[in-house]
Amino acid sequence: MRIVAAATAVEGGRKTKKQLVFPFVKIQGQDEMKMALLLNVVDPNIGGVLVMGDRGTAKSVG
């Protein structure tokens, strides 16, 4: 499983969208978050996962 995120970058004065891919197995700890992500894959009717955490817990990468 991979986590895919969209990022907007400015290249040569133009905005472009890039797709960033992060291997799921690289997530250290965060067992509850991983379970929520897995459950969302199994049952998309859940509607998504809201990730919250203290500063420095790598909620966003980019």
N, C-alpha and C positions, 0 to 999 in steps of 0.2 A: 504494500500500500504506500502511496506517496501523497503528500499534502501539496496541493497546487494553490499558488497565490498569484494574483495579478498585480503587476507593478507598472506604474507609468514612469517612463524615463524621457529625458529631453536629449535628443541626439541631433546635432547640427541645426538647432533651432526648431526642430519638429518634435512633437510629442509622439511617442510610440508606446504601445502596450507590450510588455513582456510577460511571459508566463514563467514563474519561478517554481521549481519542483524541489521538495524536501523529502528525503526518504523517512518514512514513518519510524523505522528501526533506529534512527539516530536520536529520537526523543529520549532524553534521560529522565528517569523518575516520572513525575506527573501522571501517575497511574489513573486517577479519576478522569483527567482530560483525555487520555488515550482510550479509555473505556467509552467515554461520550462520543469520541470520533468514530470508533468502531460501531457503536450502536446506530449512529447516524448513517453509516454506510449500509448496514443491514436493513434498517427501516427508514428510508428517506422521509416518511411522513412525520418524523420527529421535527423536521423543519430547520435543522441547523444546530450549531454549537456556539455558544457565547463563551469566549475564553477571557477570564479575568485573573489577575494575580498582582502580587507586589512588584515593585520596580526591580528589574534585573532577572525576571523569570522568563525572558525571551518570548513574550506573548506575540510580538511582531518581529519579523526579520526582514531585512532588505537594505 
